[in-house]
Structures are given as C-alpha cells and as structure tokens.
C-alpha cells in the first residue's frame, strides 16, 4: 500500500496584530461592570496569547467610534454577513497565495494534481479553489475538493482526504490549503463567555504538499472520537450579522473525558512515552491543559502548540498545520500524534512518523 507524506508546510498571516486593540474593545463591551472587567482581564491574561493577526488594521483607541481604523466595525452598526463575505472574497485569495508562494515549489506547481481547501469563515462560488488555480497558474484539470464549515478540526480531515488520494493514485501531488479569516466575525455583546471565546480567534493560512515522496511526515493512521452528549458545546452558525460562535466553558472538561476514555484507541495501544511529537490544535490554554491531563503527558510535551497559541492565537483549521510545520525537520523515525477539536464535539486524531528532510 502506498504511503502518503506531508512533504512541505508553509504558513502566512495578515499584516496587522489586533490582539491588544481587540482586548480593549472587548472590555468596553462589559460597560460599567468593574467586577466583570477585572475578571475579563484576568482570564485574558491567563489565555497564553500575545498576538493575533487580521487584515483589519486596529484602531489604537479602544473607545473610538470604530474598532478598526478603516471603519469596518463601527460601534452600534457592525457589518452584515454580506459585507463580511465581500471582505473575505477580496482578501482571502491574497493570503492563500502568500502561503503557497512560501512553499517555493516554482515550476513544480505545475505538477499539482489535486487541491484540497478547508475553510469555515467565508464562502463564495467560484471560490478559493478556482482563485488559487488562477493565481498560481495551475491547470484547470486539477481535481478540487472543498471541505467547508467543519471548524478547527478540518485540517485533519483534509490530511485524511489527501492520504486517500495518494494511496489510490501513487503519482498524485496534493496541495492542501487551510485558510480562515476568523476576525471577520466579531460581535458586539455584553456576554463575557462570548467575548472570551472571540478573544482567542485570529486569521491565518497554511499550505502543504502531500505526496508519496518519502520525506517530511508520514501519515499513518486516523481516528475520530465523538464526545457523547456534547453537540451544543461548540456551534458555528450563519446569522444576519456574521457567523455566530458558541464555545462553552465546558469544552475542556468534555475533551478531557473523551480523550481519557479513548486513549488506547487513539494511540493504537502505544504508551504516551513512545510518542515524541504532540501536534495538538491549540484551541485555547484550557484545551491544551485538558489534553495534557487526559493523556498524562509530561511537562513541556505541548510546548509547540503553546508556542503557536502565544504567537498567533487560534486560527481555526490552519492552526494545527502551524504546529506540524515545526516538526518537519525532525530526524526520521520519530512517532507523533496530532489532534484537533470542533463542533460535535469531535476530536479528529492521527498518528504520524517523521521521515526526515528532503533528499
């Protein structure tokens, strides 16, 4: 059976760091509730995030008439879903092109046979898949797959899809693009749980090449874990004023219970000390803490995930690929486990083996 490998991963983020400005805006949403403001700042400080990036340029004055400098988010009159989608159509292709260009494939881009795109923050038709073909000069014969609205675990499903393609067509060369503009879905709300949820999310894109060429990261095995009675804990619905996120404070506990109960199945009978690399989607600091406790991981095991969370925040489907990118240069033969979480509540997991740098 043909084995599939992630040969290359490149990442890109928009130019503007909005984390501090968005925190200032969020605090004003709590009104005169001094106790709520103190609680918000304490919880935000514990979140482990220092930077989040967006195409929106932040307004340095947190109490100004608009959250951003261009007036996309005027207070009291946030944009409709239609306006947000028009912004997505204008800016998402540029970010995809930036990430793909960092793969440095040059003329080898013409060898791409398939493209898999994951996204849950914007939709249009013709969409990102055809935009990428046009911008990168790929032939119209490239086979295209769009994995939409699956949330943060979509990249794992994208890798699963790419693996199926390579295993059935040995000569296939799959370009996977994971792109999210999460900051397009900011809401005005006094609900502190909703505010804290949004203060985790950011924009980002990862581009990857998956093929049968035996270097990079070998994709060994995939397994989905559904946490029972948890469907309402993470929801992502399209409404008139953008997409509406519900991210319950019960999510970390549900993840910890589900992973603890499925640990042997996820690791295929291995002990945790047999795993060198843990590529865990950093949905938030408490999510990473829950994974650490559920799998009884040693201190520092999730350092790569915490580092990405610190520097970029949660970029939904792109985030776990940012974590995996740091593992591509590892010596061959090291075992790894990746996982990401999303609506359902579902944990999508995979086992992988490092295969070393390109020859």
C-alpha positions as a Markdown table, in Angstrom:
| # | Residue | x | y | z |
|---|---|---|---|---|
| 1 | Unk | 0.0 | 0.0 | 0.0 |
| 2 | Unk | 1.3 | 3.4 | -1.0 |
| 3 | Unk | 2.3 | 5.6 | 2.0 |
| 4 | Unk | 1.4 | 9.3 | 2.0 |
| 5 | Unk | 3.7 | 12.1 | 3.3 |
| 6 | Unk | 3.4 | 15.7 | 4.2 |
| 7 | Unk | 6.5 | 16.9 | 2.2 |
| 8 | Unk | 6.2 | 20.7 | 2.9 |
| 9 | Unk | 4.2 | 23.1 | 5.0 |
| 10 | Unk | 4.3 | 26.9 | 4.6 |
| 11 | Unk | 2.3 | 29.4 | 6.7 |
| 12 | Unk | 1.2 | 33.0 | 6.4 |
| 13 | Unk | -0.8 | 35.6 | 8.4 |
| 14 | Unk | -2.2 | 39.0 | 7.5 |
| 15 | Unk | -0.1 | 42.1 | 8.4 |
| 16 | Unk | -2.0 | 43.6 | 11.4 |
| 17 | Unk | -1.6 | 42.5 | 15.0 |
| 18 | Unk | -5.1 | 43.2 | 16.5 |
| 19 | Unk | -4.9 | 41.4 | 19.8 |
| 20 | Unk | -4.3 | 44.4 | 22.1 |
| 21 | Unk | -6.8 | 46.5 | 20.3 |
| 22 | Unk | -9.5 | 43.8 | 20.3 |
| 23 | Unk | -9.0 | 43.3 | 24.1 |
| 24 | Unk | -9.5 | 47.0 | 24.7 |
| 25 | Unk | -12.7 | 46.8 | 22.6 |
| 26 | Unk | -13.9 | 43.7 | 24.4 |
| 27 | Unk | -13.5 | 45.3 | 27.8 |
| 28 | Unk | -15.7 | 48.2 | 26.8 |
| 29 | Unk | -18.5 | 45.8 | 26.0 |
| 30 | Unk | -18.8 | 45.0 | 29.6 |
| 31 | Unk | -20.0 | 48.5 | 30.4 |
| 32 | Unk | -19.6 | 49.8 | 34.0 |
| 33 | Unk | -19.3 | 46.3 | 35.4 |
| 34 | Unk | -16.0 | 46.8 | 37.2 |
| 35 | Unk | -16.0 | 43.3 | 38.6 |
| 36 | Unk | -16.7 | 41.9 | 35.1 |
| 37 | Unk | -13.8 | 43.9 | 33.6 |
| 38 | Unk | -11.4 | 42.7 | 36.3 |
| 39 | Unk | -12.5 | 39.1 | 35.7 |
| 40 | Unk | -12.2 | 39.5 | 31.9 |
| 41 | Unk | -8.6 | 40.9 | 32.1 |
| 42 | Unk | -7.5 | 38.2 | 34.5 |
| 43 | Unk | -8.9 | 35.4 | 32.2 |
| 44 | Unk | -7.5 | 37.1 | 29.1 |
| 45 | Unk | -4.0 | 37.3 | 30.7 |
| 46 | Unk | -4.2 | 33.6 | 31.5 |
| 47 | Unk | -5.1 | 32.7 | 27.9 |
| 48 | Unk | -1.5 | 32.4 | 26.8 |
| 49 | Unk | -2.0 | 34.6 | 23.7 |
| 50 | Unk | 0.2 | 37.6 | 22.9 |
| 51 | Unk | -0.5 | 38.2 | 19.2 |
| 52 | Unk | -3.4 | 37.7 | 16.8 |
| 53 | Unk | -3.4 | 38.8 | 13.2 |
| 54 | Unk | -6.0 | 40.2 | 10.9 |
| 55 | Unk | -6.5 | 42.0 | 7.5 |
| 56 | Unk | -8.2 | 44.7 | 9.6 |
| 57 | Unk | -5.9 | 47.5 | 10.9 |
| 58 | Unk | -6.6 | 48.1 | 14.6 |
| 59 | Unk | -7.8 | 51.4 | 15.9 |
| 60 | Unk | -5.3 | 52.2 | 18.7 |
| 61 | Unk | -8.1 | 54.0 | 20.7 |
| 62 | Unk | -10.2 | 51.2 | 22.2 |
| 63 | Unk | -13.1 | 53.5 | 22.9 |
| 64 | Unk | -13.2 | 55.1 | 19.4 |
| 65 | Unk | -16.2 | 55.1 | 17.2 |
| 66 | Unk | -14.9 | 52.1 | 15.3 |
| 67 | Unk | -12.9 | 49.1 | 16.4 |
| 68 | Unk | -10.7 | 49.2 | 13.4 |
| 69 | Unk | -9.0 | 52.1 | 11.6 |
| 70 | Unk | -11.0 | 51.7 | 8.4 |
| 71 | Unk | -14.4 | 51.7 | 10.0 |
| 72 | Unk | -15.4 | 48.1 | 9.1 |
| 73 | Unk | -16.6 | 47.6 | 12.7 |
| 74 | Unk | -18.4 | 50.9 | 13.6 |
| 75 | Unk | -19.8 | 50.7 | 17.1 |
| 76 | Unk | -23.5 | 50.1 | 17.1 |
| 77 | Unk | -23.6 | 49.2 | 13.4 |
| 78 | Unk | -21.4 | 46.2 | 12.8 |
| 79 | Unk | -21.5 | 44.8 | 9.2 |
| 80 | Unk | -24.0 | 42.4 | 7.8 |
| 81 | Unk | -23.0 | 38.9 | 6.8 |
| 82 | Unk | -23.0 | 40.1 | 3.1 |
| 83 | Unk | -20.4 | 42.8 | 3.9 |
| 84 | Unk | -18.2 | 40.3 | 5.8 |
| 85 | Unk | -18.3 | 37.9 | 2.9 |
| 86 | Unk | -17.4 | 40.6 | 0.4 |
| 87 | Unk | -14.3 | 41.4 | 2.6 |
| 88 | Unk | -13.5 | 37.7 | 2.6 |
| 89 | Unk | -13.7 | 37.5 | -1.2 |
| 90 | Unk | -11.3 | 40.4 | -1.5 |
| 91 | Unk | -8.7 | 39.3 | 1.0 |
| 92 | Unk | -8.7 | 35.5 | 1.4 |
| 93 | Unk | -7.2 | 34.7 | -2.0 |
| 94 | Unk | -4.2 | 37.0 | -1.2 |
| 95 | Unk | -3.5 | 35.2 | 2.0 |
| 96 | Unk | -3.7 | 31.8 | 0.2 |
| 97 | Unk | -1.3 | 33.0 | -2.5 |
| 98 | Unk | 1.1 | 34.2 | 0.1 |
| 99 | Unk | 1.2 | 30.9 | 1.9 |
| 100 | Unk | 1.5 | 28.9 | -1.3 |
| 101 | Unk | 4.4 | 31.1 | -2.6 |
| 102 | Unk | 6.3 | 30.2 | 0.6 |
| 103 | Unk | 6.3 | 26.5 | -0.4 |
| 104 | Unk | 8.9 | 27.6 | -3.0 |
| 105 | Unk | 7.7 | 25.0 | -5.5 |
| 106 | Unk | 8.5 | 27.1 | -8.5 |
| 107 | Unk | 7.8 | 25.1 | -11.7 |
| 108 | Unk | 6.8 | 22.1 | -9.6 |
| 109 | Unk | 3.5 | 23.8 | -9.0 |
| 110 | Unk | 2.6 | 22.5 | -12.5 |
| 111 | Unk | 2.9 | 19.0 | -11.1 |
| 112 | Unk | 0.0 | 19.5 | -8.7 |
| 113 | Unk | -2.8 | 17.0 | -9.5 |
| 114 | Unk | -5.3 | 17.8 | -6.7 |
| 115 | Unk | -6.2 | 20.6 | -4.4 |
| 116 | Unk | -7.9 | 20.3 | -1.0 |
| 117 | Unk | -9.2 | 23.5 | 0.6 |
| 118 | Unk | -10.6 | 23.8 | 4.2 |
| 119 | Unk | -12.4 | 26.9 | 5.4 |
| 120 | Unk | -15.3 | 27.7 | 7.7 |
| 121 | Unk | -15.1 | 31.6 | 7.8 |
| 122 | Unk | -16.1 | 32.6 | 4.3 |
| 123 | Unk | -17.8 | 31.2 | 1.2 |
| 124 | Unk | -18.2 | 32.2 | -2.4 |
| 125 | Unk | -18.6 | 30.4 | -5.7 |
| 126 | Unk | -16.4 | 30.4 | -7.8 |
| 127 | Unk | -14.4 | 30.2 | -4.7 |
| 128 | Unk | -10.9 | 29.8 | -3.2 |
| 129 | Unk | -10.1 | 26.6 | -5.1 |
| 130 | Unk | -10.5 | 28.3 | -8.5 |
| 131 | Unk | -8.9 | 31.5 | -7.3 |
| 132 | Unk | -5.8 | 29.5 | -6.3 |
| 133 | Unk | -5.6 | 27.8 | -9.6 |
| 134 | Unk | -5.8 | 31.1 | -11.4 |
| 135 | Unk | -3.3 | 33.0 | -9.2 |
| 136 | Unk | -0.8 | 30.1 | -9.1 |
| 137 | Unk | -1.0 | 29.2 | -12.8 |
| 138 | Unk | -2.3 | 25.7 | -12.1 |
| 139 | Unk | -4.0 | 23.8 | -15.0 |
| 140 | Unk | -7.8 | 23.7 | -15.0 |
| 141 | Unk | -7.6 | 19.9 | -14.9 |
| 142 | Unk | -6.6 | 19.9 | -11.2 |
| 143 | Unk | -9.1 | 18.0 | -9.2 |
| 144 | Unk | -10.6 | 20.1 | -6.4 |
| 145 | Unk | -12.1 | 19.3 | -3.0 |
| 146 | Unk | -13.6 | 21.9 | -0.7 |
| 147 | Unk | -14.0 | 20.9 | 3.0 |
| 148 | Unk | -16.3 | 23.6 | 4.4 |
| 149 | Unk | -17.7 | 24.5 | 7.8 |
| 150 | Unk | -16.1 | 21.8 | 9.8 |
| 151 | Unk | -14.3 | 24.2 | 12.1 |
| 152 | Unk | -11.0 | 23.7 | 13.8 |
| 153 | Unk | -10.5 | 20.0 | 13.0 |
| 154 | Unk | -10.9 | 20.4 | 9.3 |
| 155 | Unk | -7.2 | 20.2 | 8.5 |
| 156 | Unk | -7.1 | 16.7 | 10.0 |
| 157 | Unk | -9.9 | 15.8 | 7.7 |
| 158 | Unk | -8.1 | 17.5 | 4.8 |
| 159 | Unk | -5.0 | 15.4 | 5.5 |
| 160 | Unk | -7.2 | 12.3 | 5.7 |
| 161 | Unk | -8.6 | 13.2 | 2.3 |
| 162 | Unk | -5.1 | 13.8 | 0.8 |
| 163 | Unk | -3.9 | 10.5 | 2.2 |
| 164 | Unk | -6.8 | 8.6 | 0.5 |
| 165 | Unk | -6.0 | 10.4 | -2.8 |
| 166 | Unk | -2.2 | 9.5 | -2.6 |
| 167 | Unk | -2.9 | 5.9 | -1.6 |
| 168 | Unk | -5.2 | 5.4 | -4.6 |
| 169 | Unk | -3.1 | 7.4 | -7.1 |
| 170 | Unk | 0.7 | 7.0 | -6.4 |
| 171 | Unk | 1.6 | 9.8 | -8.7 |
| 172 | Unk | -0.8 | 12.3 | -7.1 |
| 173 | Unk | 0.6 | 15.5 | -5.7 |
| 174 | Unk | -2.0 | 17.2 | -3.4 |
| 175 | Unk | -1.9 | 20.9 | -2.5 |
| 176 | Unk | -3.8 | 21.5 | 0.7 |
| 177 | Unk | -4.8 | 25.0 | 1.8 |
| 178 | Unk | -6.2 | 25.7 | 5.2 |
| 179 | Unk | -7.4 | 29.3 | 5.3 |
| 180 | Unk | -9.5 | 31.2 | 7.9 |
| 181 | Unk | -10.4 | 34.8 | 8.5 |
| 182 | Unk | -11.9 | 34.4 | 11.9 |
| 183 | Unk | -11.7 | 38.2 | 12.8 |
| 184 | Unk | -14.5 | 38.8 | 10.2 |
| 185 | Unk | -17.0 | 37.5 | 12.7 |
| 186 | Unk | -16.6 | 39.9 | 15.7 |
| 187 | Unk | -19.8 | 40.6 | 17.5 |
| 188 | Unk | -21.0 | 43.3 | 19.9 |
| 189 | Unk | -22.2 | 41.6 | 23.1 |
| 190 | Unk | -22.0 | 42.1 | 26.9 |
| 191 | Unk | -21.9 | 38.3 | 27.4 |
| 192 | Unk | -18.4 | 37.6 | 28.9 |
| 193 | Unk | -18.3 | 34.0 | 27.8 |
| 194 | Unk | -18.9 | 35.0 | 24.2 |
| 195 | Unk | -16.4 | 37.8 | 24.4 |
| 196 | Unk | -13.7 | 35.5 | 25.8 |
| 197 | Unk | -14.4 | 33.0 | 23.0 |
| 198 | Unk | -13.8 | 35.5 | 20.3 |
| 199 | Unk | -10.6 | 36.8 | 22.0 |
| 200 | Unk | -9.0 | 33.5 | 21.1 |
| 201 | Unk | -9.5 | 33.6 | 17.3 |
| 202 | Unk | -7.3 | 35.0 | 14.6 |
| 203 | Unk | -6.7 | 34.9 | 10.8 |
| 204 | Unk | -4.1 | 32.6 | 9.2 |
| 205 | Unk | -3.3 | 30.2 | 6.3 |
| 206 | Unk | -1.3 | 27.1 | 5.9 |
| 207 | Unk | -0.3 | 25.5 | 2.5 |
| 208 | Unk | 1.0 | 21.9 | 2.3 |
| 209 | Unk | 2.2 | 19.5 | -0.3 |
| 210 | Unk | 1.2 | 15.8 | 0.3 |
| 211 | Unk | 2.6 | 13.0 | -2.0 |
| 212 | Unk | 4.1 | 9.6 | -2.0 |
| 213 | Unk | 7.6 | 11.1 | -1.9 |
| 214 | Unk | 9.2 | 9.5 | 1.3 |
| 215 | Unk | 10.2 | 12.6 | 3.3 |
| 216 | Unk | 8.7 | 15.0 | 5.8 |
| 217 | Unk | 5.9 | 13.5 | 7.9 |
| 218 | Unk | 4.3 | 10.1 | 7.1 |
| 219 | Unk | 0.6 | 9.9 | 7.7 |
| 220 | Unk | 0.0 | 6.6 | 9.4 |
| 221 | Unk | -3.5 | 6.4 | 10.9 |
| 222 | Unk | -6.6 | 8.5 | 11.6 |
| 223 | Unk | -9.3 | 8.1 | 14.2 |
| 224 | Unk | -12.3 | 10.3 | 15.2 |
| 225 | Unk | -13.6 | 10.5 | 18.7 |
| 226 | Unk | -17.1 | 11.8 | 19.4 |
| 227 | Unk | -17.8 | 13.1 | 22.9 |
| 228 | Unk | -21.3 | 11.9 | 23.9 |
| 229 | Unk | -24.0 | 14.5 | 24.8 |
| 230 | Unk | -21.8 | 17.4 | 23.8 |
| 231 | Unk | -23.3 | 18.7 | 20.5 |
| 232 | Unk | -24.3 | 22.0 | 22.0 |
| 233 | Unk | -20.9 | 22.9 | 23.4 |
| 234 | Unk | -19.3 | 24.1 | 20.1 |
| 235 | Unk | -21.6 | 25.5 | 17.5 |
| 236 | Unk | -20.9 | 27.7 | 14.5 |
| 237 | Unk | -24.0 | 29.1 | 12.7 |
| 238 | Unk | -24.6 | 31.6 | 9.9 |
| 239 | Unk | -26.7 | 34.6 | 11.1 |
| 240 | Unk | -27.6 | 38.0 | 9.7 |
| 241 | Unk | -24.7 | 39.8 | 11.4 |
| 242 | Unk | -21.9 | 37.3 | 10.6 |
| 243 | Unk | -21.2 | 33.8 | 11.9 |
| 244 | Unk | -22.2 | 33.1 | 15.5 |
| 245 | Unk | -19.9 | 31.1 | 17.7 |
| 246 | Unk | -20.8 | 29.3 | 20.8 |
| 247 | Unk | -17.8 | 27.9 | 22.7 |
| 248 | Unk | -18.9 | 26.7 | 26.1 |
| 249 | Unk | -16.7 | 26.7 | 29.1 |
| 250 | Unk | -17.5 | 23.0 | 29.4 |
| 251 | Unk | -15.4 | 22.2 | 26.3 |
| 252 | Unk | -12.1 | 21.4 | 28.1 |
| 253 | Unk | -13.8 | 19.0 | 30.5 |
| 254 | Unk | -15.6 | 17.2 | 27.7 |
| 255 | Unk | -12.4 | 16.9 | 25.7 |
| 256 | Unk | -10.6 | 15.5 | 28.8 |
| 257 | Unk | -13.2 | 12.9 | 29.4 |
| 258 | Unk | -13.5 | 11.8 | 25.8 |
| 259 | Unk | -9.7 | 11.5 | 25.3 |
| 260 | Unk | -9.3 | 9.7 | 28.6 |
| 261 | Unk | -11.9 | 7.1 | 27.6 |
| 262 | Unk | -10.4 | 6.7 | 24.1 |
| 263 | Unk | -6.7 | 6.9 | 24.9 |
| 264 | Unk | -5.8 | 3.4 | 23.8 |
| 265 | Unk | -7.7 | 3.6 | 20.6 |
| 266 | Unk | -6.2 | 7.0 | 19.7 |
| 267 | Unk | -2.6 | 5.8 | 20.3 |
| 268 | Unk | -3.2 | 2.3 | 18.8 |
| 269 | Unk | -2.1 | 0.7 | 22.0 |
| 270 | Unk | 1.1 | 2.7 | 22.5 |
| 271 | Unk | 2.2 | 4.3 | 25.7 |
| 272 | Unk | 2.5 | 8.1 | 25.7 |
| 273 | Unk | 6.2 | 7.9 | 26.3 |
| 274 | Unk | 6.5 | 6.2 | 22.9 |
| 275 | Unk | 5.3 | 9.4 | 21.2 |
| 276 | Unk | 8.0 | 12.1 | 20.6 |
| 277 | Unk | 5.8 | 14.8 | 18.9 |
| 278 | Unk | 2.4 | 16.0 | 20.0 |
| 279 | Unk | 0.8 | 18.2 | 17.4 |
| 280 | Unk | -2.3 | 19.4 | 19.3 |
| 281 | Unk | -4.6 | 22.1 | 18.0 |
| 282 | Unk | -4.3 | 24.9 | 20.5 |
| 283 | Unk | -7.9 | 25.8 | 20.8 |
| 284 | Unk | -7.0 | 27.7 | 24.0 |
| 285 | Unk | -4.8 | 27.3 | 27.0 |
| 286 | Unk | -7.5 | 25.3 | 28.9 |
| 287 | Unk | -7.9 | 22.9 | 26.0 |
| 288 | Unk | -4.2 | 22.2 | 26.0 |
| 289 | Unk | -4.3 | 21.7 | 29.7 |
| 290 | Unk | -7.2 | 19.2 | 29.3 |
| 291 | Unk | -5.2 | 17.2 | 26.7 |
| 292 | Unk | -2.2 | 17.1 | 29.0 |
| 293 | Unk | -4.2 | 15.8 | 31.9 |
| 294 | Unk | -6.3 | 13.3 | 29.8 |
| 295 | Unk | -3.2 | 11.7 | 28.3 |
| 296 | Unk | -0.9 | 12.2 | 31.4 |
| 297 | Unk | 1.7 | 14.0 | 29.3 |
| 298 | Unk | 4.9 | 15.2 | 30.7 |
| 299 | Unk | 5.6 | 18.9 | 31.3 |
| 300 | Unk | 6.6 | 20.6 | 28.0 |
| 301 | Unk | 5.1 | 17.9 | 25.7 |
| 302 | Unk | 2.7 | 20.5 | 24.2 |
| 303 | Unk | 5.3 | 23.3 | 24.0 |
| 304 | Unk | 5.0 | 23.6 | 20.2 |
| 305 | Unk | 1.2 | 24.0 | 20.5 |
| 306 | Unk | 1.5 | 26.6 | 23.3 |
| 307 | Unk | 4.1 | 28.5 | 21.3 |
| 308 | Unk | 1.8 | 28.8 | 18.3 |
| 309 | Unk | -1.1 | 29.8 | 20.6 |
| 310 | Unk | 1.1 | 32.5 | 22.1 |
| 311 | Unk | 2.3 | 34.0 | 18.8 |
| 312 | Unk | -0.8 | 33.6 | 16.6 |
| 313 | Unk | -3.9 | 32.6 | 18.6 |
| 314 | Unk | -6.4 | 30.1 | 17.3 |
| 315 | Unk | -6.7 | 30.3 | 13.5 |
| 316 | Unk | -9.3 | 27.5 | 13.3 |
| 317 | Unk | -8.4 | 24.9 | 10.7 |
| 318 | Unk | -5.0 | 26.4 | 9.9 |
| 319 | Unk | -3.6 | 26.2 | 13.4 |
| 320 | Unk | -2.6 | 22.5 | 13.7 |
| 321 | Unk | -0.7 | 22.8 | 10.5 |
| 322 | Unk | 1.4 | 25.7 | 12.0 |
| 323 | Unk | 2.2 | 23.2 | 14.8 |
| 324 | Unk | 3.1 | 20.4 | 12.4 |
| 325 | Unk | 5.4 | 22.8 | 10.4 |
| 326 | Unk | 7.8 | 22.9 | 13.3 |
| 327 | Unk | 8.2 | 19.1 | 13.2 |
| 328 | Unk | 9.0 | 18.6 | 9.5 |
| 329 | Unk | 12.8 | 19.0 | 10.1 |
| 330 | Unk | 12.9 | 16.3 | 12.9 |
| 331 | Unk | 15.1 | 13.2 | 12.5 |
| 332 | Unk | 13.4 | 10.3 | 10.8 |
| 333 | Unk | 11.6 | 7.5 | 12.7 |
| 334 | Unk | 10.1 | 9.6 | 15.5 |
| 335 | Unk | 6.5 | 8.9 | 16.3 |
| 336 | Unk | 3.9 | 11.6 | 16.6 |
| 337 | Unk | 0.2 | 12.2 | 17.5 |
| 338 | Unk | -1.9 | 15.0 | 16.1 |
| 339 | Unk | -5.4 | 16.1 | 17.0 |
| 340 | Unk | -7.8 | 18.9 | 16.7 |
| 341 | Unk | -11.3 | 19.6 | 18.1 |
| 342 | Unk | -14.5 | 21.1 | 16.7 |
| 343 | Unk | -18.3 | 21.0 | 16.5 |
| 344 | Unk | -19.9 | 17.7 | 17.5 |
| 345 | Unk | -18.0 | 17.7 | 19.9 |
| 346 | Unk | -15.4 | 15.7 | 17.9 |
| 347 | Unk | -11.7 | 15.1 | 18.3 |
| 348 | Unk | -10.1 | 14.2 | 15.0 |
| 349 | Unk | -6.8 | 12.4 | 15.7 |
| 350 | Unk | -3.9 | 11.0 | 13.7 |
| 351 | Unk | -0.7 | 9.1 | 14.2 |
| 352 | Unk | 2.4 | 10.0 | 12.2 |
| 353 | Unk | 6.1 | 9.3 | 11.8 |
| 354 | Unk | 8.8 | 11.7 | 10.9 |
| 355 | Unk | 10.6 | 10.8 | 7.7 |
| 356 | Unk | 13.4 | 13.3 | 7.6 |
| 357 | Unk | 14.2 | 16.3 | 5.3 |
| 358 | Unk | 14.0 | 16.1 | 1.5 |
| 359 | Unk | 16.9 | 14.3 | -0.2 |
